[in-house]
Amino acid sequence: MDYKLPVGAFEQQPRTPFYYYDLKLLDDTLSSIREHSAYPGYKVHYAVKANANPIILKRIADAGFGADVVSGGELSAAINAGFTNDTIVYAGVGKADWEIELALNKNIACLNVESMAELEVIEEICHRMGKSVCVALRVNPNVDAHTHHYITTGLSENKFGIDIEKLDEIIARCQNSDCIKLKGLHFHIGSQITETTPFENLCKRINEIQDKYNEKGIYFETINVGGGLGINYDDPEAEPIPDFKSYFETFNKHLNLREGQELHFELGRSVVCQCGSLITKVLYVKNGVVKNFVIVDAGFSDLIRPALYQAHHKIENLTGHGGSEKYDVVGPICESSDCFGEQETLPVTHRGDLIAIRSAGAYGEIMASQYNCRQLPDVLAK
């Protein structure tokens, strides 16, 4: 399927920069997920943190997916978009009291608990409100995701999850509680994982943990393996839809589910990343002694990933024709880190050309800021 950017529609937009979302590609991505996750007991939640644009959220909710949220704001956004309360799971290492209260009042499916301290607060709030709640314990499996250290979450050195050595104590606390129902175990090892080995290793670790507790007569209704599937940032045209077939097959092959047990996923980046592009306009072409610069009207206030993660997105000149030249593509922010790409080969570029920064549907618009008192980017979805 060809998902070309509609350049003609972009030229009619009155203001740049803006995010463009290809809703057909999003729909096809959701269809692929449904097709390849059709194993017994498999349930997919969309990780709202990747992109909380209301148009995107409603599309995903209407497709029948659940939601994974990490804040009270995301919980409200998910409910407003049409996700049903009983399909929402709430993770996050630092839930404030009001956020826990909101989750209890909305009767969501599950709170994913990350520490004994958090469990004690949840229990206290349940008693005060006369509520009970289902929880899953987020376990830190000490599995290396082989990804950028900022987005690795499953090692012992990370702030996330409960150390395996402390799991007995917190399980016992759940079993002895009159308002906490222990529903399952939750895992998430990181993001932008582009090989199957980390997922296979996670499956092996989960199998070991389940075997240990089953021998003690402790069984779990759900296992939540998080998300983490990466996408092709270098060539989005070649792989507009990630390889969901291999992803779900990996868990089906290597994870030993118990009879009647549900397996939950929290996919974010892989759902929305390729459907989004940041469209920006060239303000100036600056020919330097050492480098040539294309200065665009988008900055890291609009897309922070290159500055924050040293991430690279494919950059295209949509309106340039003829020849080629190497440029550093930079923004107007008063920081040297405001650079989208160094020594990018583009057609000879001129003031007014439209530039597309591809694969920007995840952790793009949602992380935009008003640094330098800039306006937030507009949105075009079609």
C-alpha positions as CSV (number, residue, x, y, z in Angstrom):
1,M,0.0,0.0,0.0
2,D,1.3,3.4,-1.0
3,Y,1.0,6.1,1.7
4,K,2.4,9.2,-0.1
5,L,2.2,12.6,1.6
6,P,-0.4,14.9,0.0
7,V,1.8,17.8,-0.8
8,G,-0.9,19.7,-2.5
9,A,-3.0,19.8,0.7
10,F,0.0,21.0,2.6
11,E,0.5,24.0,0.4
12,Q,-3.0,25.2,1.3
13,Q,-2.2,25.2,5.0
14,P,-2.0,28.8,6.2
15,R,0.5,28.2,9.0
16,T,3.5,26.0,9.5
17,P,4.7,24.0,11.4
18,F,1.9,21.5,11.7
19,Y,1.5,17.8,12.3
20,Y,-0.1,15.8,9.5
21,Y,-1.7,12.5,10.4
22,D,-2.6,9.9,7.8
23,L,-5.8,8.4,9.2
24,K,-5.9,5.7,6.5
25,L,-2.4,4.5,7.6
26,L,-3.6,4.6,11.2
27,D,-6.7,2.5,10.3
28,D,-4.6,0.0,8.4
29,T,-2.1,-0.3,11.3
30,L,-5.0,-1.0,13.7
31,S,-6.3,-3.6,11.4
32,S,-2.9,-5.3,11.2
33,I,-2.7,-5.4,15.0
34,R,-6.2,-6.9,15.3
35,E,-5.3,-9.5,12.7
36,H,-2.0,-10.6,14.2
37,S,-3.0,-10.5,17.9
38,A,-6.0,-12.8,17.4
39,Y,-4.7,-15.4,19.8
40,P,-6.9,-16.6,22.7
41,G,-6.8,-14.2,25.6
42,Y,-4.7,-11.5,23.9
43,K,-5.8,-7.9,24.6
44,V,-4.2,-4.8,23.3
45,H,-4.2,-1.4,25.1
46,Y,-3.0,1.7,23.4
47,A,-0.3,3.6,25.3
48,V,-1.8,7.1,25.4
49,K,1.5,8.7,26.2
50,A,2.7,8.2,22.6
51,N,0.0,10.6,21.2
52,A,-3.0,12.0,23.0
53,N,-4.5,14.0,20.1
54,P,-8.3,13.6,20.4
55,I,-8.7,12.6,16.8
56,I,-6.2,9.8,17.2
57,L,-7.6,8.7,20.5
58,K,-11.1,8.5,19.2
59,R,-10.0,6.5,16.1
60,I,-8.2,3.9,18.3
61,A,-11.1,3.7,20.8
62,D,-13.6,3.2,18.0
63,A,-11.5,0.4,16.7
64,G,-12.1,-1.5,20.0
65,F,-8.7,-1.2,21.7
66,G,-8.2,-0.5,25.4
67,A,-6.0,2.2,26.8
68,D,-2.8,2.3,28.9
69,V,-2.5,5.6,30.8
70,V,0.2,7.0,33.1
71,S,-1.5,10.1,34.5
72,G,-4.9,11.4,35.6
73,G,-4.9,13.7,32.6
74,E,-4.4,10.8,30.3
75,L,-7.1,8.8,32.1
76,S,-9.6,11.7,31.5
77,A,-8.5,12.0,27.9
78,A,-9.0,8.3,27.3
79,I,-12.5,8.3,28.8
80,N,-13.4,11.5,26.9
81,A,-12.3,9.8,23.6
82,G,-14.5,6.8,24.2
83,F,-12.4,4.2,25.8
84,T,-14.5,2.2,28.1
85,N,-13.5,2.3,31.8
86,D,-13.2,-1.4,32.1
87,T,-10.5,-1.5,29.3
88,I,-8.2,1.1,30.9
89,V,-5.1,0.1,32.8
90,Y,-3.1,2.7,34.8
91,A,0.6,2.5,35.1
92,G,3.2,5.0,36.3
93,V,5.8,5.1,39.0
94,G,4.4,8.3,40.7
95,K,0.6,8.4,41.0
96,A,-0.6,11.3,43.1
97,D,-3.4,10.8,45.6
98,W,-6.0,12.6,43.4
99,E,-5.0,10.4,40.4
100,I,-5.6,7.2,42.4
101,E,-8.9,8.6,43.6
102,L,-9.9,9.4,40.1
103,A,-9.0,5.8,39.0
104,L,-11.1,4.4,41.8
105,N,-14.1,6.6,41.1
106,K,-13.9,5.6,37.4
107,N,-13.7,1.9,38.2
108,I,-11.0,1.3,35.7
109,A,-9.8,-2.3,35.0
110,C,-6.5,-2.2,36.8
111,L,-3.9,-0.1,38.6
112,N,-0.4,-1.3,37.9
113,V,1.5,-0.9,41.2
114,E,5.3,-0.2,41.2
115,S,6.3,-0.3,44.9
116,M,5.2,-1.3,48.4
117,A,5.0,2.4,49.3
118,E,2.5,2.9,46.4
119,L,0.4,-0.1,47.4
120,E,0.1,1.1,51.0
121,V,-1.2,4.5,49.8
122,I,-3.7,2.8,47.4
123,E,-4.9,0.7,50.3
124,E,-5.3,3.7,52.6
125,I,-7.3,5.6,49.9
126,C,-9.5,2.6,49.3
127,H,-10.3,2.4,53.0
128,R,-11.1,6.1,53.1
129,M,-13.3,5.9,50.0
130,G,-14.9,2.6,50.8
131,K,-13.6,1.2,47.5
132,S,-11.8,-1.9,46.3
133,V,-9.5,-2.2,43.3
134,C,-7.8,-4.7,41.1
135,V,-4.0,-4.3,40.8
136,A,-1.2,-5.8,38.8
137,L,2.3,-5.7,40.2
138,R,4.9,-4.2,37.9
139,V,7.9,-6.4,38.1
140,N,11.4,-5.2,37.2
141,P,12.7,-8.3,35.3
142,N,16.2,-7.0,34.8
143,V,16.0,-7.7,31.1
144,D,18.1,-5.6,28.7
145,A,16.0,-4.1,25.9
146,H,19.1,-3.2,23.9
147,T,17.8,0.3,23.2
148,H,18.7,3.9,24.2
149,H,19.4,4.2,27.9
150,Y,16.7,7.0,28.3
151,I,14.0,4.6,27.2
152,T,15.2,1.4,28.9
153,T,12.9,0.6,31.8
154,G,13.4,-3.1,32.7
155,L,16.9,-3.1,34.3
156,S,17.6,-3.1,38.1
157,E,19.2,0.3,37.8
158,N,15.9,1.9,36.5
159,K,13.3,3.6,38.6
160,F,10.5,1.4,37.4
161,G,8.9,-1.7,38.9
162,I,9.4,-4.0,41.9
163,D,12.6,-5.9,42.3
164,I,12.0,-9.6,42.0
165,E,13.6,-10.2,45.4
166,K,10.9,-8.0,47.0
167,L,8.0,-9.6,45.2
168,D,7.1,-12.2,47.9
169,E,6.5,-9.5,50.4
170,I,4.2,-7.3,48.3
171,I,2.2,-10.4,47.0
172,A,1.6,-11.3,50.7
173,R,0.4,-7.8,51.4
174,C,-2.1,-8.0,48.5
175,Q,-3.3,-11.4,49.7
176,N,-3.9,-10.1,53.2
177,S,-5.7,-6.9,52.1
178,D,-9.5,-6.6,52.3
179,C,-9.7,-4.0,49.5
180,I,-6.9,-5.1,47.1
181,K,-7.4,-7.8,44.5
182,L,-4.1,-9.1,43.0
183,K,-5.0,-9.6,39.3
184,G,-1.7,-10.1,37.6
185,L,1.9,-9.2,36.9
186,H,3.0,-6.3,34.7
187,F,6.3,-5.9,32.8
188,H,7.7,-3.4,30.4
189,I,11.4,-3.5,29.5
190,G,11.8,-0.4,27.2
191,S,10.9,1.2,23.9
192,Q,12.0,1.2,20.3
193,I,13.0,-2.4,20.4
194,T,13.8,-3.7,16.9
195,E,14.9,-7.2,17.6
196,T,13.0,-10.2,19.1
197,T,15.7,-11.4,21.5
198,P,14.7,-8.9,24.3
199,F,11.1,-10.1,24.1
200,E,12.2,-13.7,24.1
201,N,14.3,-13.1,27.2
202,L,11.3,-11.4,28.8
203,C,9.2,-14.4,28.1
204,K,11.7,-16.7,29.7
205,R,11.9,-14.6,32.8
206,I,8.1,-14.5,33.1
207,N,7.9,-18.3,32.7
208,E,10.4,-18.6,35.6
209,I,8.4,-16.3,37.8
210,Q,5.1,-18.0,37.0
211,D,6.6,-21.4,37.7
212,K,7.9,-20.3,41.1
213,Y,4.6,-18.9,42.2
214,N,2.4,-21.6,40.8
215,E,4.4,-24.1,42.9
216,K,3.3,-22.0,45.9
217,G,-0.3,-22.2,44.8
218,I,-0.4,-18.6,43.5
219,Y,-1.9,-18.0,40.1
220,F,-2.4,-14.8,38.1
221,E,-5.4,-13.9,35.9
222,T,-3.4,-11.6,33.7
223,I,0.1,-11.1,32.4
224,N,0.9,-7.7,31.0
225,V,4.1,-7.5,28.9
226,G,3.9,-3.8,28.1
227,G,4.9,-2.7,24.6
228,G,8.2,-1.6,23.2
229,L,8.0,-2.6,19.6
230,G,10.1,-0.3,17.4
231,I,9.5,1.2,14.0
232,N,11.6,2.0,11.0
233,Y,12.7,5.6,11.3
234,D,15.2,5.5,8.5
235,D,12.8,4.3,5.7
236,P,9.1,4.8,6.7
237,E,8.0,4.2,3.1
238,A,9.5,0.7,3.1
239,E,7.9,-0.3,6.4
240,P,4.8,1.9,7.1
241,I,3.3,-0.8,9.3
242,P,5.5,-2.6,11.8
243,D,6.0,-6.3,11.8
244,F,3.2,-7.1,14.2
245,K,3.1,-10.7,13.0
246,S,6.5,-11.5,14.3
247,Y,6.0,-9.5,17.5
248,F,2.9,-11.4,18.6
249,E,4.2,-14.7,17.3
250,T,7.2,-14.3,19.6
251,F,5.0,-14.2,22.7
252,N,2.8,-17.0,21.4
253,K,5.9,-19.2,20.9
254,H,7.9,-18.4,24.0
255,L,5.5,-17.4,26.7
256,N,3.8,-20.2,28.6
257,L,0.3,-18.9,29.4
258,R,-1.8,-20.8,31.9
259,E,-5.3,-22.0,31.0
260,G,-7.7,-19.1,30.8
261,Q,-5.0,-16.5,31.4
262,E,-5.1,-13.2,29.6
263,L,-2.1,-11.7,28.0
264,H,-2.1,-7.9,27.8
265,F,0.0,-5.6,25.6
266,E,0.5,-1.8,25.8
267,L,1.6,-0.7,22.3
268,G,2.1,3.0,21.6
269,R,4.9,4.1,19.2
270,S,4.2,1.2,16.8
271,V,0.5,2.2,16.6
272,V,0.8,5.9,15.7
273,C,4.4,6.7,14.8
274,Q,4.4,6.2,11.0
275,C,1.1,7.9,10.4
276,G,2.5,11.2,11.6
277,S,4.8,13.8,10.0
278,L,5.9,17.2,11.1
279,I,5.6,19.6,8.2
280,T,7.7,22.7,8.3
281,K,8.7,25.6,6.0
282,V,12.2,26.7,5.1
283,L,12.9,30.2,6.4
284,Y,16.4,30.6,5.2
285,V,19.2,28.7,3.5
286,K,22.5,29.8,5.1
287,N,25.7,28.8,3.2
288,G,28.5,28.6,5.7
289,V,32.3,28.1,5.4
290,V,32.1,24.5,6.8
291,K,28.4,23.6,6.5
292,N,25.3,24.7,4.7
293,F,22.2,25.2,6.9
294,V,18.5,24.9,6.1
295,I,16.7,26.9,8.8
296,V,13.1,25.9,9.2
297,D,10.2,27.3,11.2
298,A,9.9,24.1,13.4
299,G,12.1,23.8,16.4
300,F,12.6,21.3,19.2
301,S,9.7,22.9,20.9
302,D,7.6,21.1,18.2
303,L,9.6,17.8,18.0
304,I,12.1,17.3,20.8
305,R,13.2,13.7,20.1
306,P,16.4,14.6,18.1
307,A,17.5,16.9,20.9
308,L,16.5,14.7,23.7
309,Y,17.3,11.2,22.5
310,Q,19.7,12.0,19.6
311,A,17.0,10.4,17.5
312,H,17.1,10.6,13.7
313,H,14.0,11.0,11.6
314,K,13.9,10.8,7.8
315,I,13.8,14.4,6.4
316,E,12.3,15.1,3.0
317,N,12.1,18.3,0.9
318,L,8.6,18.0,-0.5
319,T,8.7,20.9,-3.0
320,G,12.4,21.0,-4.0
321,H,13.4,19.8,-7.5
322,G,16.8,19.2,-9.1
323,G,20.3,18.6,-7.9
324,S,21.3,17.7,-4.4
325,E,23.2,19.3,-1.6
326,K,24.1,18.4,2.0
327,Y,22.6,20.5,4.8
328,D,22.2,20.6,8.5
329,V,18.5,21.0,9.0
330,V,18.0,23.3,12.1
331,G,15.3,25.2,13.8
332,P,14.9,28.8,15.2
333,I,15.3,27.9,18.9
334,C,18.1,29.7,20.7
335,E,19.9,26.4,21.5
336,S,22.6,24.6,19.6
337,S,20.7,21.3,20.2
338,D,17.9,22.6,18.0
339,C,18.9,20.4,15.1
340,F,16.8,17.8,13.2
341,G,19.6,16.3,11.1
342,E,23.2,16.8,10.2
343,Q,24.5,16.5,6.6
344,E,21.2,15.6,5.2
345,T,21.1,15.0,1.4
346,L,18.2,17.0,0.0
347,P,17.3,18.5,-3.4
348,V,18.8,22.0,-3.7
349,T,16.7,23.8,-1.2
350,H,15.3,27.4,-1.2
351,R,13.3,29.7,1.1
352,G,9.7,28.6,1.2
353,D,10.2,24.9,0.5
354,L,8.1,22.5,2.5
355,I,10.1,20.0,4.6
356,A,8.6,16.8,6.1
357,I,10.1,15.2,9.2
358,R,8.8,11.7,9.0
359,S,7.8,9.1,11.6
360,A,6.7,11.8,14.0
361,G,3.3,10.5,15.1
362,A,4.7,9.2,18.5
363,Y,6.3,11.4,21.1
364,G,6.0,14.4,18.8
365,E,2.9,16.6,19.2
366,I,2.4,15.2,22.7
367,M,5.8,16.5,23.9
368,A,5.6,19.9,22.2
369,S,6.1,22.9,24.4
370,Q,5.9,26.7,24.2
371,Y,9.6,27.3,24.8
372,N,10.7,30.7,23.5
373,C,7.0,31.6,23.8
374,R,6.3,29.8,20.6
375,Q,2.8,28.7,19.5
376,L,2.0,25.0,19.7
377,P,2.0,23.3,16.2
378,D,-1.3,23.0,14.3
379,V,-2.7,19.7,13.2
380,L,-4.1,18.4,9.9
381,A,-5.6,14.9,10.0
382,K,-7.2,13.3,6.9
